[in-house]
């Protein structure tokens, strides 16, 4: 009977551990989903501006230099955003 009680307690403890781990994984997945959503929207702005500037180059090639400077700025903004998101993901995963 003592073995049965011990086994029963182990099963209860195991069940609680599984619930805790499952909850923790669900929270991490939720955080990663939010990061991905934010990343997609933050990147969309600079990307849309780059596409618009490329269209301006096609219709106004005389100002290509100015447009390229702005494209460079937007690309640098995108790079910054992706680095920040990468850091957020690392912190979320390691937490």
Phi and psi restraints in degrees (range 20) as a CNS / XPLOR table:
assign (resid 1 and name C) (resid 2 and name N)
       (resid 2 and name CA) (resid 2 and name C) 1.0 -63.0 20.0 2
assign (resid 2 and name N) (resid 2 and name CA)
       (resid 2 and name C) (resid 3 and name N) 1.0 -39.3 20.0 2
assign (resid 2 and name C) (resid 3 and name N)
       (resid 3 and name CA) (resid 3 and name C) 1.0 -62.7 20.0 2
assign (resid 3 and name N) (resid 3 and name CA)
       (resid 3 and name C) (resid 4 and name N) 1.0 -40.5 20.0 2
assign (resid 3 and name C) (resid 4 and name N)
       (resid 4 and name CA) (resid 4 and name C) 1.0 -63.2 20.0 2
assign (resid 4 and name N) (resid 4 and name CA)
       (resid 4 and name C) (resid 5 and name N) 1.0 -42.9 20.0 2
assign (resid 4 and name C) (resid 5 and name N)
       (resid 5 and name CA) (resid 5 and name C) 1.0 -63.2 20.0 2
assign (resid 5 and name N) (resid 5 and name CA)
       (resid 5 and name C) (resid 6 and name N) 1.0 -41.8 20.0 2
assign (resid 5 and name C) (resid 6 and name N)
       (resid 6 and name CA) (resid 6 and name C) 1.0 -65.2 20.0 2
assign (resid 6 and name N) (resid 6 and name CA)
       (resid 6 and name C) (resid 7 and name N) 1.0 -43.1 20.0 2
assign (resid 6 and name C) (resid 7 and name N)
       (resid 7 and name CA) (resid 7 and name C) 1.0 -63.5 20.0 2
assign (resid 7 and name N) (resid 7 and name CA)
       (resid 7 and name C) (resid 8 and name N) 1.0 -39.5 20.0 2
assign (resid 7 and name C) (resid 8 and name N)
       (resid 8 and name CA) (resid 8 and name C) 1.0 -63.3 20.0 2
assign (resid 8 and name N) (resid 8 and name CA)
       (resid 8 and name C) (resid 9 and name N) 1.0 -43.5 20.0 2
assign (resid 8 and name C) (resid 9 and name N)
       (resid 9 and name CA) (resid 9 and name C) 1.0 -64.3 20.0 2
assign (resid 9 and name N) (resid 9 and name CA)
       (resid 9 and name C) (resid 10 and name N) 1.0 -40.6 20.0 2
assign (resid 9 and name C) (resid 10 and name N)
       (resid 10 and name CA) (resid 10 and name C) 1.0 -62.8 20.0 2
assign (resid 10 and name N) (resid 10 and name CA)
       (resid 10 and name C) (resid 11 and name N) 1.0 -40.6 20.0 2
assign (resid 10 and name C) (resid 11 and name N)
       (resid 11 and name CA) (resid 11 and name C) 1.0 -64.0 20.0 2
assign (resid 11 and name N) (resid 11 and name CA)
       (resid 11 and name C) (resid 12 and name N) 1.0 -40.9 20.0 2
assign (resid 11 and name C) (resid 12 and name N)
       (resid 12 and name CA) (resid 12 and name C) 1.0 -63.9 20.0 2
assign (resid 12 and name N) (resid 12 and name CA)
       (resid 12 and name C) (resid 13 and name N) 1.0 -45.7 20.0 2
assign (resid 12 and name C) (resid 13 and name N)
       (resid 13 and name CA) (resid 13 and name C) 1.0 -62.7 20.0 2
assign (resid 13 and name N) (resid 13 and name CA)
       (resid 13 and name C) (resid 14 and name N) 1.0 -42.6 20.0 2
assign (resid 13 and name C) (resid 14 and name N)
       (resid 14 and name CA) (resid 14 and name C) 1.0 -63.0 20.0 2
assign (resid 14 and name N) (resid 14 and name CA)
       (resid 14 and name C) (resid 15 and name N) 1.0 -42.4 20.0 2
assign (resid 14 and name C) (resid 15 and name N)
       (resid 15 and name CA) (resid 15 and name C) 1.0 -61.0 20.0 2
assign (resid 15 and name N) (resid 15 and name CA)
       (resid 15 and name C) (resid 16 and name N) 1.0 -41.3 20.0 2
assign (resid 15 and name C) (resid 16 and name N)
       (resid 16 and name CA) (resid 16 and name C) 1.0 -66.4 20.0 2
assign (resid 16 and name N) (resid 16 and name CA)
       (resid 16 and name C) (resid 17 and name N) 1.0 -40.1 20.0 2
assign (resid 16 and name C) (resid 17 and name N)
       (resid 17 and name CA) (resid 17 and name C) 1.0 -64.0 20.0 2
assign (resid 17 and name N) (resid 17 and name CA)
       (resid 17 and name C) (resid 18 and name N) 1.0 -43.0 20.0 2
assign (resid 17 and name C) (resid 18 and name N)
       (resid 18 and name CA) (resid 18 and name C) 1.0 -63.1 20.0 2
assign (resid 18 and name N) (resid 18 and name CA)
       (resid 18 and name C) (resid 19 and name N) 1.0 -42.9 20.0 2
assign (resid 18 and name C) (resid 19 and name N)
       (resid 19 and name CA) (resid 19 and name C) 1.0 -61.1 20.0 2
assign (resid 19 and name N) (resid 19 and name CA)
       (resid 19 and name C) (resid 20 and name N) 1.0 -43.1 20.0 2
assign (resid 19 and name C) (resid 20 and name N)
       (resid 20 and name CA) (resid 20 and name C) 1.0 -63.7 20.0 2
assign (resid 20 and name N) (resid 20 and name CA)
       (resid 20 and name C) (resid 21 and name N) 1.0 -46.8 20.0 2
assign (resid 20 and name C) (resid 21 and name N)
       (resid 21 and name CA) (resid 21 and name C) 1.0 -64.2 20.0 2
assign (resid 21 and name N) (resid 21 and name CA)
       (resid 21 and name C) (resid 22 and name N) 1.0 -41.1 20.0 2
assign (resid 21 and name C) (resid 22 and name N)
       (resid 22 and name CA) (resid 22 and name C) 1.0 -62.8 20.0 2
assign (resid 22 and name N) (resid 22 and name CA)
       (resid 22 and name C) (resid 23 and name N) 1.0 -44.4 20.0 2
assign (resid 22 and name C) (resid 23 and name N)
       (resid 23 and name CA) (resid 23 and name C) 1.0 -60.3 20.0 2
assign (resid 23 and name N) (resid 23 and name CA)
       (resid 23 and name C) (resid 24 and name N) 1.0 -44.3 20.0 2
assign (resid 23 and name C) (resid 24 and name N)
       (resid 24 and name CA) (resid 24 and name C) 1.0 -61.2 20.0 2
assign (resid 24 and name N) (resid 24 and name CA)
       (resid 24 and name C) (resid 25 and name N) 1.0 -44.4 20.0 2
assign (resid 24 and name C) (resid 25 and name N)
       (resid 25 and name CA) (resid 25 and name C) 1.0 -65.0 20.0 2
assign (resid 25 and name N) (resid 25 and name CA)
       (resid 25 and name C) (resid 26 and name N) 1.0 -41.1 20.0 2
assign (resid 25 and name C) (resid 26 and name N)
       (resid 26 and name CA) (resid 26 and name C) 1.0 -62.1 20.0 2
assign (resid 26 and name N) (resid 26 and name CA)
       (resid 26 and name C) (resid 27 and name N) 1.0 -39.5 20.0 2
assign (resid 26 and name C) (resid 27 and name N)
       (resid 27 and name CA) (resid 27 and name C) 1.0 -66.2 20.0 2
assign (resid 27 and name N) (resid 27 and name CA)
       (resid 27 and name C) (resid 28 and name N) 1.0 -42.1 20.0 2
assign (resid 27 and name C) (resid 28 and name N)
       (resid 28 and name CA) (resid 28 and name C) 1.0 -62.1 20.0 2
assign (resid 28 and name N) (resid 28 and name CA)
       (resid 28 and name C) (resid 29 and name N) 1.0 -43.7 20.0 2
assign (resid 28 and name C) (resid 29 and name N)
       (resid 29 and name CA) (resid 29 and name C) 1.0 -62.5 20.0 2
assign (resid 29 and name N) (resid 29 and name CA)
       (resid 29 and name C) (resid 30 and name N) 1.0 -39.5 20.0 2
assign (resid 29 and name C) (resid 30 and name N)
       (resid 30 and name CA) (resid 30 and name C) 1.0 -63.2 20.0 2
assign (resid 30 and name N) (resid 30 and name CA)
       (resid 30 and name C) (resid 31 and name N) 1.0 -44.4 20.0 2
assign (resid 30 and name C) (resid 31 and name N)
       (resid 31 and name CA) (resid 31 and name C) 1.0 -62.5 20.0 2
assign (resid 31 and name N) (resid 31 and name CA)
       (resid 31 and name C) (resid 32 and name N) 1.0 -43.3 20.0 2
assign (resid 31 and name C) (resid 32 and name N)
       (resid 32 and name CA) (resid 32 and name C) 1.0 -66.2 20.0 2
assign (resid 32 and name N) (resid 32 and name CA)
       (resid 32 and name C) (resid 33 and name N) 1.0 -36.0 20.0 2
assign (resid 32 and name C) (resid 33 and name N)
       (resid 33 and name CA) (resid 33 and name C) 1.0 -64.3 20.0 2
assign (resid 33 and name N) (resid 33 and name CA)
       (resid 33 and name C) (resid 34 and name N) 1.0 -42.5 20.0 2
assign (resid 33 and name C) (resid 34 and name N)
       (resid 34 and name CA) (resid 34 and name C) 1.0 -64.6 20.0 2
assign (resid 34 and name N) (resid 34 and name CA)
       (resid 34 and name C) (resid 35 and name N) 1.0 -40.0 20.0 2
assign (resid 34 and name C) (resid 35 and name N)
       (resid 35 and name CA) (resid 35 and name C) 1.0 -63.6 20.0 2
assign (resid 35 and name N) (resid 35 and name CA)
       (resid 35 and name C) (resid 36 and name N) 1.0 -44.6 20.0 2
assign (resid 35 and name C) (resid 36 and name N)
       (resid 36 and name CA) (resid 36 and name C) 1.0 -62.3 20.0 2
assign (resid 36 and name N) (resid 36 and name CA)
       (resid 36 and name C) (resid 37 and name N) 1.0 -42.4 20.0 2
assign (resid 36 and name C) (resid 37 and name N)
       (resid 37 and name CA) (resid 37 and name C) 1.0 -62.8 20.0 2
assign (resid 37 and name N) (resid 37 and name CA)
       (resid 37 and name C) (resid 38 and name N) 1.0 -47.2 20.0 2
assign (resid 37 and name C) (resid 38 and name N)
       (resid 38 and name CA) (resid 38 and name C) 1.0 -62.3 20.0 2
assign (resid 38 and name N) (resid 38 and name CA)
       (resid 38 and name C) (resid 39 and name N) 1.0 -44.2 20.0 2
assign (resid 38 and name C) (resid 39 and name N)
       (resid 39 and name CA) (resid 39 and name C) 1.0 -58.4 20.0 2
assign (resid 39 and name N) (resid 39 and name CA)
       (resid 39 and name C) (resid 40 and name N) 1.0 -46.4 20.0 2
assign (resid 39 and name C) (resid 40 and name N)
       (resid 40 and name CA) (resid 40 and name C) 1.0 -60.2 20.0 2
assign (resid 40 and name N) (resid 40 and name CA)
       (resid 40 and name C) (resid 41 and name N) 1.0 -40.7 20.0 2
assign (resid 40 and name C) (resid 41 and name N)
       (resid 41 and name CA) (resid 41 and name C) 1.0 -75.8 20.0 2
assign (resid 41 and name N) (resid 41 and name CA)
       (resid 41 and name C) (resid 42 and name N) 1.0 -35.6 20.0 2
assign (resid 41 and name C) (resid 42 and name N)
       (resid 42 and name CA) (resid 42 and name C) 1.0 -69.3 20.0 2
assign (resid 42 and name N) (resid 42 and name CA)
       (resid 42 and name C) (resid 43 and name N) 1.0 -36.0 20.0 2
assign (resid 42 and name C) (resid 43 and name N)
       (resid 43 and name CA) (resid 43 and name C) 1.0 -74.5 20.0 2
assign (resid 43 and name N) (resid 43 and name CA)
       (resid 43 and name C) (resid 44 and name N) 1.0 -31.2 20.0 2
assign (resid 43 and name C) (resid 44 and name N)
       (resid 44 and name CA) (resid 44 and name C) 1.0 -59.4 20.0 2
assign (resid 44 and name N) (resid 44 and name CA)
       (resid 44 and name C) (resid 45 and name N) 1.0 -38.2 20.0 2
assign (resid 44 and name C) (resid 45 and name N)
       (resid 45 and name CA) (resid 45 and name C) 1.0 -60.9 20.0 2
assign (resid 45 and name N) (resid 45 and name CA)
       (resid 45 and name C) (resid 46 and name N) 1.0 -58.6 20.0 2
assign (resid 45 and name C) (resid 46 and name N)
       (resid 46 and name CA) (resid 46 and name C) 1.0 -61.0 20.0 2
assign (resid 46 and name N) (resid 46 and name CA)
       (resid 46 and name C) (resid 47 and name N) 1.0 -36.6 20.0 2
assign (resid 46 and name C) (resid 47 and name N)
       (resid 47 and name CA) (resid 47 and name C) 1.0 -64.3 20.0 2
assign (resid 47 and name N) (resid 47 and name CA)
       (resid 47 and name C) (resid 48 and name N) 1.0 -43.0 20.0 2
assign (resid 47 and name C) (resid 48 and name N)
       (resid 48 and name CA) (resid 48 and name C) 1.0 -62.1 20.0 2
assign (resid 48 and name N) (resid 48 and name CA)
       (resid 48 and name C) (resid 49 and name N) 1.0 -39.7 20.0 2
assign (resid 48 and name C) (resid 49 and name N)
       (resid 49 and name CA) (resid 49 and name C) 1.0 -66.7 20.0 2
assign (resid 49 and name N) (resid 49 and name CA)
       (resid 49 and name C) (resid 50 and name N) 1.0 -39.0 20.0 2
assign (resid 49 and name C) (resid 50 and name N)
       (resid 50 and name CA) (resid 50 and name C) 1.0 -62.0 20.0 2
assign (resid 50 and name N) (resid 50 and name CA)
       (resid 50 and name C) (resid 51 and name N) 1.0 -45.1 20.0 2
assign (resid 50 and name C) (resid 51 and name N)
       (resid 51 and name CA) (resid 51 and name C) 1.0 -61.6 20.0 2
assign (resid 51 and name N) (resid 51 and name CA)
       (resid 51 and name C) (resid 52 and name N) 1.0 -40.2 20.0 2
assign (resid 51 and name C) (resid 52 and name N)
       (resid 52 and name CA) (resid 52 and name C) 1.0 -64.5 20.0 2
assign (resid 52 and name N) (resid 52 and name CA)
       (resid 52 and name C) (resid 53 and name N) 1.0 -41.2 20.0 2
assign (resid 52 and name C) (resid 53 and name N)
       (resid 53 and name CA) (resid 53 and name C) 1.0 -65.3 20.0 2
assign (resid 53 and name N) (resid 53 and name CA)
       (resid 53 and name C) (resid 54 and name N) 1.0 -37.0 20.0 2
assign (resid 53 and name C) (resid 54 and name N)
       (resid 54 and name CA) (resid 54 and name C) 1.0 -64.1 20.0 2
assign (resid 54 and name N) (resid 54 and name CA)
       (resid 54 and name C) (resid 55 and name N) 1.0 -37.6 20.0 2
assign (resid 54 and name C) (resid 55 and name N)
       (resid 55 and name CA) (resid 55 and name C) 1.0 -65.9 20.0 2
assign (resid 55 and name N) (resid 55 and name CA)
       (resid 55 and name C) (resid 56 and name N) 1.0 -37.7 20.0 2
assign (resid 55 and name C) (resid 56 and name N)
       (resid 56 and name CA) (resid 56 and name C) 1.0 -63.9 20.0 2
assign (resid 56 and name N) (resid 56 and name CA)
       (resid 56 and name C) (resid 57 and name N) 1.0 -37.8 20.0 2
assign (resid 56 and name C) (resid 57 and name N)
       (resid 57 and name CA) (resid 57 and name C) 1.0 -60.4 20.0 2
assign (resid 57 and name N) (resid 57 and name CA)
       (resid 57 and name C) (resid 58 and name N) 1.0 -40.0 20.0 2
assign (resid 57 and name C) (resid 58 and name N)
       (resid 58 and name CA) (resid 58 and name C) 1.0 -64.4 20.0 2
assign (resid 58 and name N) (resid 58 and name CA)
       (resid 58 and name C) (resid 59 and name N) 1.0 -36.1 20.0 2
assign (resid 58 and name C) (resid 59 and name N)
       (resid 59 and name CA) (resid 59 and name C) 1.0 -95.7 20.0 2
assign (resid 59 and name N) (resid 59 and name CA)
       (resid 59 and name C) (resid 60 and name N) 1.0 -17.1 20.0 2
assign (resid 59 and name C) (resid 60 and name N)
       (resid 60 and name CA) (resid 60 and name C) 1.0 -138.4 20.0 2
assign (resid 60 and name N) (resid 60 and name CA)
       (resid 60 and name C) (resid 61 and name N) 1.0 67.0 20.0 2
assign (resid 60 and name C) (resid 61 and name N)
       (resid 61 and name CA) (resid 61 and name C) 1.0 -65.5 20.0 2
assign (resid 61 and name N) (resid 61 and name CA)
       (resid 61 and name C) (resid 62 and name N) 1.0 -14.7 20.0 2
assign (resid 61 and name C) (resid 62 and name N)
       (resid 62 and name CA) (resid 62 and name C) 1.0 -66.6 20.0 2
assign (resid 62 and name N) (resid 62 and name CA)
       (resid 62 and name C) (resid 63 and name N) 1.0 -23.4 20.0 2
assign (resid 62 and name C) (resid 63 and name N)
       (resid 63 and name CA) (resid 63 and name C) 1.0 -107.6 20.0 2
assign (resid 63 and name N) (resid 63 and name CA)
       (resid 63 and name C) (resid 64 and name N) 1.0 24.6 20.0 2
assign (resid 63 and name C) (resid 64 and name N)
       (resid 64 and name CA) (resid 64 and name C) 1.0 -55.3 20.0 2
assign (resid 64 and name N) (resid 64 and name CA)
       (resid 64 and name C) (resid 65 and name N) 1.0 -40.5 20.0 2
assign (resid 64 and name C) (resid 65 and name N)
       (resid 65 and name CA) (resid 65 and name C) 1.0 -58.6 20.0 2
assign (resid 65 and name N) (resid 65 and name CA)
       (resid 65 and name C) (resid 66 and name N) 1.0 -45.7 20.0 2
assign (resid 65 and name C) (resid 66 and name N)
       (resid 66 and name CA) (resid 66 and name C) 1.0 -63.6 20.0 2
assign (resid 66 and name N) (resid 66 and name CA)
       (resid 66 and name C) (resid 67 and name N) 1.0 -41.5 20.0 2
assign (resid 66 and name C) (resid 67 and name N)
       (resid 67 and name CA) (resid 67 and name C) 1.0 -65.8 20.0 2
assign (resid 67 and name N) (resid 67 and name CA)
       (resid 67 and name C) (resid 68 and name N) 1.0 -39.7 20.0 2
assign (resid 67 and name C) (resid 68 and name N)
       (resid 68 and name CA) (resid 68 and name C) 1.0 -64.7 20.0 2
assign (resid 68 and name N) (resid 68 and name CA)
       (resid 68 and name C) (resid 69 and name N) 1.0 -35.8 20.0 2
assign (resid 68 and name C) (resid 69 and name N)
       (resid 69 and name CA) (resid 69 and name C) 1.0 -62.5 20.0 2
assign (resid 69 and name N) (resid 69 and name CA)
       (resid 69 and name C) (resid 70 and name N) 1.0 -44.0 20.0 2
assign (resid 69 and name C) (resid 70 and name N)
       (resid 70 and name CA) (resid 70 and name C) 1.0 -67.9 20.0 2
assign (resid 70 and name N) (resid 70 and name CA)
       (resid 70 and name C) (resid 71 and name N) 1.0 -37.8 20.0 2
assign (resid 70 and name C) (resid 71 and name N)
       (resid 71 and name CA) (resid 71 and name C) 1.0 -61.6 20.0 2
assign (resid 71 and name N) (resid 71 and name CA)
       (resid 71 and name C) (resid 72 and name N) 1.0 -42.6 20.0 2
assign (resid 71 and name C) (resid 72 and name N)
       (resid 72 and name CA) (resid 72 and name C) 1.0 -60.0 20.0 2
assign (resid 72 and name N) (resid 72 and name CA)
       (resid 72 and name C) (resid 73 and name N) 1.0 -43.9 20.0 2
assign (resid 72 and name C) (resid 73 and name N)
       (resid 73 and name CA) (resid 73 and name C) 1.0 -61.0 20.0 2
assign (resid 73 and name N) (resid 73 and name CA)
       (resid 73 and name C) (resid 74 and name N) 1.0 -44.4 20.0 2
assign (resid 73 and name C) (resid 74 and name N)
       (resid 74 and name CA) (resid 74 and name C) 1.0 -65.9 20.0 2
assign (resid 74 and name N) (resid 74 and name CA)
       (resid 74 and name C) (resid 75 and name N) 1.0 -40.4 20.0 2
assign (resid 74 and name C) (resid 75 and name N)
       (resid 75 and name CA) (resid 75 and name C) 1.0 -63.6 20.0 2
assign (resid 75 and name N) (resid 75 and name CA)
       (resid 75 and name C) (resid 76 and name N) 1.0 -39.3 20.0 2
assign (resid 75 and name C) (resid 76 and name N)
       (resid 76 and name CA) (resid 76 and name C) 1.0 -65.2 20.0 2
assign (resid 76 and name N) (resid 76 and name CA)
       (resid 76 and name C) (resid 77 and name N) 1.0 -37.4 20.0 2
assign (resid 76 and name C) (resid 77 and name N)
       (resid 77 and name CA) (resid 77 and name C) 1.0 -62.1 20.0 2
assign (resid 77 and name N) (resid 77 and name CA)
       (resid 77 and name C) (resid 78 and name N) 1.0 -43.5 20.0 2
assign (resid 77 and name C) (resid 78 and name N)
       (resid 78 and name CA) (resid 78 and name C) 1.0 -62.4 20.0 2
assign (resid 78 and name N) (resid 78 and name CA)
       (resid 78 and name C) (resid 79 and name N) 1.0 -40.7 20.0 2
assign (resid 78 and name C) (resid 79 and name N)
       (resid 79 and name CA) (resid 79 and name C) 1.0 -62.0 20.0 2
assign (resid 79 and name N) (resid 79 and name CA)
       (resid 79 and name C) (resid 80 and name N) 1.0 -44.1 20.0 2
assign (resid 79 and name C) (resid 80 and name N)
       (resid 80 and name CA) (resid 80 and name C) 1.0 -60.8 20.0 2
assign (resid 80 and name N) (resid 80 and name CA)
       (resid 80 and name C) (resid 81 and name N) 1.0 -44.3 20.0 2
assign (resid 80 and name C) (resid 81 and name N)
       (resid 81 and name CA) (resid 81 and name C) 1.0 -61.6 20.0 2
assign (resid 81 and name N) (resid 81 and name CA)
       (resid 81 and name C) (resid 82 and name N) 1.0 -46.6 20.0 2
assign (resid 81 and name C) (resid 82 and name N)
       (resid 82 and name CA) (resid 82 and name C) 1.0 -65.8 20.0 2
assign (resid 82 and name N) (resid 82 and name CA)
       (resid 82 and name C) (resid 83 and name N) 1.0 -35.1 20.0 2
assign (resid 82 and name C) (resid 83 and name N)
       (resid 83 and name CA) (resid 83 and name C) 1.0 -65.8 20.0 2
assign (resid 83 and name N) (resid 83 and name CA)
       (resid 83 and name C) (resid 84 and name N) 1.0 -43.1 20.0 2
assign (resid 83 and name C) (resid 84 and name N)
       (resid 84 and name CA) (resid 84 and name C) 1.0 -63.0 20.0 2
assign (resid 84 and name N) (resid 84 and name CA)
       (resid 84 and name C) (resid 85 and name N) 1.0 -40.9 20.0 2
assign (resid 84 and name C) (resid 85 and name N)
       (resid 85 and name CA) (resid 85 and name C) 1.0 -66.1 20.0 2
assign (resid 85 and name N) (resid 85 and name CA)
       (resid 85 and name C) (resid 86 and name N) 1.0 -41.1 20.0 2
assign (resid 85 and name C) (resid 86 and name N)
       (resid 86 and name CA) (resid 86 and name C) 1.0 -59.1 20.0 2
assign (resid 86 and name N) (resid 86 and name CA)
       (resid 86 and name C) (resid 87 and name N) 1.0 -42.1 20.0 2
assign (resid 86 and name C) (resid 87 and name N)
       (resid 87 and name CA) (resid 87 and name C) 1.0 -65.4 20.0 2
assign (resid 87 and name N) (resid 87 and name CA)
       (resid 87 and name C) (resid 88 and name N) 1.0 -39.8 20.0 2
assign (resid 87 and name C) (resid 88 and name N)
       (resid 88 and name CA) (resid 88 and name C) 1.0 -62.8 20.0 2
assign (resid 88 and name N) (resid 88 and name CA)
       (resid 88 and name C) (resid 89 and name N) 1.0 -41.5 20.0 2
assign (resid 88 and name C) (resid 89 and name N)
       (resid 89 and name CA) (resid 89 and name C) 1.0 -64.1 20.0 2
assign (resid 89 and name N) (resid 89 and name CA)
       (resid 89 and name C) (resid 90 and name N) 1.0 -44.3 20.0 2
assign (resid 89 and name C) (resid 90 and name N)
       (resid 90 and name CA) (resid 90 and name C) 1.0 -59.9 20.0 2
assign (resid 90 and name N) (resid 90 and name CA)
       (resid 90 and name C) (resid 91 and name N) 1.0 -44.0 20.0 2
assign (resid 90 and name C) (resid 91 and name N)
       (resid 91 and name CA) (resid 91 and name C) 1.0 -65.0 20.0 2
assign (resid 91 and name N) (resid 91 and name CA)
       (resid 91 and name C) (resid 92 and name N) 1.0 -37.9 20.0 2
assign (resid 91 and name C) (resid 92 and name N)
       (resid 92 and name CA) (resid 92 and name C) 1.0 -66.9 20.0 2
assign (resid 92 and name N) (resid 92 and name CA)
       (resid 92 and name C) (resid 93 and name N) 1.0 -43.1 20.0 2
assign (resid 92 and name C) (resid 93 and name N)
       (resid 93 and name CA) (resid 93 and name C) 1.0 -68.5 20.0 2
assign (resid 93 and name N) (resid 93 and name CA)
       (resid 93 and name C) (resid 94 and name N) 1.0 -41.1 20.0 2
assign (resid 93 and name C) (resid 94 and name N)
       (resid 94 and name CA) (resid 94 and name C) 1.0 -76.5 20.0 2
assign (resid 94 and name N) (resid 94 and name CA)
       (resid 94 and name C) (resid 95 and name N) 1.0 -19.6 20.0 2
